Amino acid sequence: MLVSPTRNLVRNQAYEAQIKYYYLPIKKRTLQFQLKKNTKKGQYYKIVCVAKKISPINKKKQVDYGKEHKDKDIFDF
């Protein structure tokens, strides 16, 4: 049921949300392991991206770093 797109309404949610929605008595890691074991490595059954907010200070650091190193390739590091 968890891997079915038509039967699992919260399929694209985080593992914790699925566990809470279906009242499963397991931990996140157990669900991850079982999906990987019982499906094609679980890749097609768990596709969610959780975007984190970047603080203004870290964003400035990342932008400055990118500007400083924009002309370098991987071998320059």
C-alpha positions as CSV (number, residue, x, y, z in Angstrom):
1,M,0.0,0.0,0.0
2,L,2.8,2.5,0.8
3,V,4.3,2.1,-2.6
4,S,1.1,2.5,-4.5
5,P,0.5,6.0,-5.9
6,T,-3.2,5.5,-5.9
7,R,-3.5,4.1,-2.4
8,N,-0.9,6.1,-0.6
9,L,-2.2,9.7,-0.4
10,V,0.9,11.0,1.4
11,R,3.5,9.2,-0.8
12,N,5.4,12.3,-1.6
13,Q,5.6,13.4,2.0
14,A,8.6,12.8,4.3
15,Y,8.8,9.4,5.9
16,E,7.8,10.8,9.3
17,A,4.6,12.2,7.8
18,Q,3.8,8.8,6.3
19,I,4.4,7.0,9.6
20,K,2.2,9.5,11.5
21,Y,-0.6,9.4,8.8
22,Y,-0.9,5.6,8.9
23,Y,-0.1,5.3,12.6
24,L,2.8,2.9,11.9
25,P,4.6,1.6,15.1
26,I,8.0,1.9,13.4
27,K,10.8,4.4,13.2
28,K,11.9,6.4,10.1
29,R,15.0,4.2,9.5
30,T,12.9,1.0,9.6
31,L,10.5,2.4,6.9
32,Q,13.5,3.4,4.7
33,F,15.1,0.0,5.1
34,Q,11.9,-1.9,4.3
35,L,11.1,0.2,1.3
36,K,14.6,-0.4,0.0
37,K,14.5,-4.1,0.7
38,N,11.0,-4.8,-0.7
39,T,11.1,-2.5,-3.8
40,K,13.6,-1.5,-6.4
41,K,15.8,0.1,-3.8
42,G,13.0,2.5,-2.8
43,Q,14.1,5.1,-5.3
44,Y,10.8,5.3,-7.2
45,Y,8.7,5.3,-4.1
46,K,10.1,8.1,-2.1
47,I,10.7,11.3,-4.0
48,V,10.5,14.4,-1.9
49,C,12.7,17.4,-1.6
50,V,12.7,19.3,1.6
51,A,14.0,22.8,1.1
52,K,15.9,24.3,4.0
53,K,16.0,28.0,4.6
54,I,19.4,29.5,4.3
55,S,20.2,32.3,6.7
56,P,21.2,35.6,5.2
57,I,24.7,35.3,6.6
58,N,25.2,31.9,5.0
59,K,23.7,33.0,1.7
60,K,26.1,35.9,1.5
61,K,29.0,33.6,2.3
62,Q,27.9,31.2,-0.5
63,V,27.4,34.0,-3.0
64,D,30.8,35.5,-2.2
65,Y,32.5,32.1,-2.5
66,G,30.8,31.5,-5.8
67,K,31.9,34.9,-7.2
68,E,35.5,34.3,-6.0
69,H,35.8,30.8,-7.6
70,K,33.5,31.2,-10.6
71,D,36.3,30.7,-13.1
72,K,37.9,27.7,-11.5
73,D,37.2,24.1,-12.3
74,I,37.4,21.0,-10.1
75,F,41.2,20.6,-10.8
76,D,42.0,24.0,-9.4
77,F,41.0,23.0,-5.9
